[in-house]
Amino acid sequence: MVKSIPVGDLRDVALALSPPAVSQYLATHDWELEVRDEDVREIWQLPGENGLLGRIMLPLATDYVDFPRRFQETIRALATIYDWDPAQLVERIIATRADLFFVRLDQEMIDGTIPFRQAGTTLEALFRMMKAAATTADDPTHSHRGRRSAIVTEFLEENIRLGHTRRGSFVFTVVSRLGDVMPGHTVGIPQVPFPRTAMATLAKGLDSTRKLALHWDDSALERTGELGLSANLVESVLELTQPEDLRALDLSFDWAAAEPSPVLESSRIVIDRDAMAGLSRVRERLVRNEEPPRHEILLGIVRTLNRDDLGDGDEEATSIVLSTHVDGRQRKVHVPLAGTDYEFAIAAHQSKRPIVVAGDLSFERGAWRLTGEITVDRRLSDRST
């Protein structure tokens, strides 16, 4: 016997869906349209071998006073016909015009939970992953620094959503809505919605990341856009794999039925421990390719003071780790300082005052570093005393 869906769940499901989304689902899943009153209602039937399996009325006029109740009744009827719970119903219907991206964390979970901080880090990394893929999809030559185009901003703010977790494992579900059907810009050639292009670029980039992590190929640096690659994308994958008890990162895509599936080598990418071991190398080579050494002036707080004995008498190397911003992101930058400059950094560290340093910024040996002729500007500190 089919369980009745509670009224509260019905309301939530109805808010997550729209009449056009339900109509598109019915049109692509064996339902037949009997009657359509333009902008008012549709009548659909589901034929079976031994007669009708179901018949529903789908309200279209959202400005009618009784629309919420009528739409919820339609949702309840569909759940009854298919014997689905609310989460299944939403996932199946939105999948018609939404690509689904599933991120499964394969790790030990005694009670089916993960640390709260890991969940937060995962969501942040997933957003950066979406941003990197969308940026590459829009402009394969983009530096991933500075502003993005309006189409990327709209994708990030309007088209991607966090969906329900699948049963049986801890899975983050990212929903990328394709939006309404768009007319083709050329007769006979349909226009691919940008959200689909972005998600296909993401799938391609993740597959390229796994392959390069296992077997590096220098030629990849000459076709990063074609491969969907960027340092930001690889960095987001690297962040997802940081938990020590993570065995694998299982990434898979379900493509919306309303659009032809993209031509890809794979819609499932599994990054196991062997691939994880090579991610840092891939990230470093992409960063060095995208961001060759450049002169930078950095403002930040001294987080760490380092003294390294070089083993030559009393000689030692001194340096600091500066907490600052690079291309809009918080970074730790290693800066070699000596003599009075290092003493100035010690005083700034003790008083928690910011300092300004300048030099050639590059990413080497897994860290951001200032090299070349390094200068310390003490005017900011002088004004703050």
N, C-alpha and C positions, 0 to 999 in steps of 0.2 A: 504493500500500500504506500502511495506517495505521501510524504510528510508535507503538511501545510506550512508555508513560509510565514513566519511572524510578520505582523503589520510593520513593525519597525524596520525589519530587513527589507521588506518590499519598498519602503520609502527610500532607503539608502540605495537600493539597486536602481530604482527609477531615476534618482538624481544622477547616477553614474552613466546612464544611457540617454539616448535621444530617439525620437521616432524615426529619423532617417537612418540611424545605425541599425535599428531593429528591422526596418524595411529592407535594407541592403542585405542583412543576414538572411531573411526569409527568401529573398530573390535568388540567393546563391546556395540554398539548402533544400531544394526539392519542393518548396511551397509554390502554390499557384495563386496569382492575383486574380480575384474574381471581379472586384469593383474598386474604383478609385474616385472618390470625390475630391477634386483638386483642393489641397491645403486644408481638408476637413478630416477625411478618414480613408482607410483602406480595409478591404475584406480579403483575407487570405485563407486558403485551405491546403491541407497536407494530405495528398492522396496516398492510399496504401493498396496492397494486393486485394484486401477484402473490404474495401470501402475507405471512407475518410478516417484518418487518424486524428485529425483536429481541424478546427475552424476558429479563427479569431478575428476580432475587430481591432485595428490599430489606429488610435486617434492621432491626428496630425496637427489639429488646431490648438496650439499651446495656450492661446489666450482665452479659451473657454473656461468657465468657472469650474466645471467638473472634469477638466483634463487630468489633474493629478490622480484622481480616483480611477478614471477610465484607463489611464496608462498603467497604473499599478495592477489593475485587473488583467490587462493583457500580459504583463510580466508574470503574474501568478499562473495564468493559463499555459504559457510557454514552459515554465518550470514544472508544471504538472505533466504536460505532454512528454517532456524529455526526462523527467525525474532527476532534475538537477538541483543542487543547492544554490544559494545566491551567488557565491564566489564563482562557481562553474558557469552560471548563466551569464554573468558579466564578462568573464573571460572569453566565452565562446562568441558572444555577440560583438564585442569590440574587436575581436580578431578579424572580423570581416574587413574593416577599414582601419586596422591598427596592427603594426608589427610588434611582436612581443619578444623581449630580450630577457632570458632567464640566466641568473648568476647564482650558481649553486656552490656553496662553501662545503667542500668535503673535508670534514674534520671531526674530531671526537666531540660529541655532545651528549653528555650523560642524561640530561633531562630535556633535550630538544631545544636548548637555548644557546645563545652566544653572548659573550660579554657586551654590555651596553656600549662601551667605548668602541669596540670593534664594529658594532652596527653603525655608529656615527661616522667612523672612518670609512667604512664601506660605502655609505651613501655619498660622502664627499668625493671619494675616488670615482664613483660611478658618474657623478655629474661632470667631473673634469674629463672623464672618458667620452661622454656624449659631446662635450664642448670641443674636444680635440677632433673627433670624427666629423662633426658638422663643419668645423673650420676647414678641414682638408677637403671635404666634399664640395664646399662652396668655392674654394680657391686652393688647388693643390700646391701652389707656390707660396702660400701665406707663411709668414715667419712665426705665427702663433704668439706674437707679441702685439700689444696695442689693441685697438678696437676691431671688432668683427662687424660684418655686414648686417643689415637689418634682417635678412632672411635667417641668419644664424641665431640672432637674438630672439626672433619670433619662435624658432624651433625650440630653443631652450626654455623660453618662458611660457609658451602656449601648447606645444605639441607633445612634449614628453611628460609622463606621469608615473607615479609609483603605484603598481598594481598589487593584487592580493598575492600572498605567499602560497605556493603549491603545497599540497599535502605530501607527506612522506619524507621530506627533507627540508632543510632551511634554505629557501630559495628567494632571492630578491627578484621581483618582476618589474621590468621597465616597459612601460607602454608608450609606443610612439604613434600618435594618431596621424593618419594620412590626410585628414580633413575631407571636405566635400569633393565630389568628383569634379575635376577641372577640365574644361574643354581643351582639346589639343591645339597647340600653337601653330601646327601645320596639319593641313587636311590629311586624314588617314593615319597620322602618327600621333598617338596619345602622349601627353606630357607626363613624365614621371614625377610624382610629388616629391618635393625636396626632402621631407622626412624619410621617404623610402631610400633616396640617394644617400642620405646621412647614415642610415642604419646599414645599408649595403657596404658603405665605406668602412663602417665600424667592424663588420664581420670580416671584411678583407684585411683590415689592419690588424685585427686580433690573430687571424690565421698567419699573417706574415710575421708578427711578433713571435709566435710560438716556433715557427720554422727557423727564424734567425737566432733565437735563443738556443736552439739545439745545434744549429750549424750556421755559423756566420758567413755571409757572402758580401764582400766589399761592393759588388755591383748594385746592391740594394740602395746605397747612398745616392745613386744617380737616378733612381726612379721611386723615391719615397711617396710621391703623390699617387702614382699608379698603384702602389702597394697599400695605400691607405695608412701609411706610417707617419708618425711624428714622435718626437721625444716626449711630448706631453701625454700621448696615448700610452706609451710604454711605461712612463712613470706612474700613471694611474693603475696599470696592471701590477706594477711592482708594489705599490701600496696595498693592494688587495691581498698580496701573497705574504705579507709580513708576519702574521700570527705563526708561532712556532709549531703549533699542532695542526696546521693546515696541510692536508695530504695532496689536494689538487683543487684547481679552480675550474669548474665545469661551466662553460659558457655556450648557450645555444639560442637559436632564433626560430620563431614561428612566424612565417611571412603571411601578411594579410591576404585573404582569398580574393579580395576585390581587385588586386593588381597582379600581373604576372610576376612570379617569383624571380628574384635576381639570379643571374648566372654566376655562381660561386663554386669554388672547389669544395667548400664544406660550410654547413650552417651550424656545426657544433665544433667547438674548439676546447680541448682539455689541456690545461697547463699543469703538468705534474711536477714533481720535485726536480726531475732532470731539466725541464724547461725553465723552472724557477731559478735554477743555478746560473743560467745565462742571461737573465733579464737585465742585470746591472750593466753587463758589457754592451748589450744592445742599446740601452738608454744612453750610456756615455758616448758611444760612437755617433748616435743621432744628435745629441746635444752639441758635440764638437763640430758636426757637419752643419747644423742649423745656426750655431752661435760661435763663430770663430772668435779668438781673443779680441777684445775691444776695450778701449779706454773708458773707464767708468768712475764716477764720483759717488761714493756710497755713504749714507748716513745711517748709523746704527748704534746698538748697545754692545759693549764688550761682554760676551758671555763666558769666555774661557781664556785663561792665560797659560801659555805653554813654554816650558824650558826643556830643551833636548840636549843632553850631553853628547858632543860629537866625538868624544874620546881622544881629543888632541890637547893634552894639558888641561887648562882651565877653560878652554873655549867651549861655548855652548850656543845653540841657535834658539832664538826667542820668537814667539809668534802669538797671535790672538785668534779667537774665533768671534767674528762679528755677526750679530743677529741683525739682518737688514732686509730690504726688499729688492728683488731682482725681477724685472719684468712683471711687477705687480704681485709677486708671490713672496711670502716670508722664506728667507734662506739663511743658512749658516755659511759664511764665507771665511776661509782661512787666509790670514794676512800675516806675512813675516814682517816683524818690526824689530829694531835694535836700538841700543843706546837710549837717548833722551825720548825718542818716539815711543819706545816700549815703556819707559817710566811714565810717560804721559798717559798711556793706555792703562797702566796699573792704577793711576790716580782716578781716571775716568771710571774704571771698573768698581773701585771702592766707593765712589760717590754716586754711582749709577747715572752718570752724565753721558749723553750721546757724543760720539766723535765722528769726524768726517775724514775718510781716507780715499785716496785716488790711486789707480793703477790699471794694469791690463787684466780684465776679468776673463776667466776661462774655466771650463769644467774638465778637471783632470783627476785621474785615480779616484773616481767616485765621489768627488767633492768640488764645490766652487772655490776658486782660489784667485787671489790678486798676485800678479807677478810683475816683472819689469821694474821700472823706477817708481817706487811707492812713496807718496807724500801724505803727510798728516796735516790737516788744516785745523789750527788751534783756536781760530777766531770764534767759533760757536761756543767753545768751552769758556773762553774769556768773557763773552757776553753773558753767560749764565752764572758767573761767579759774582 
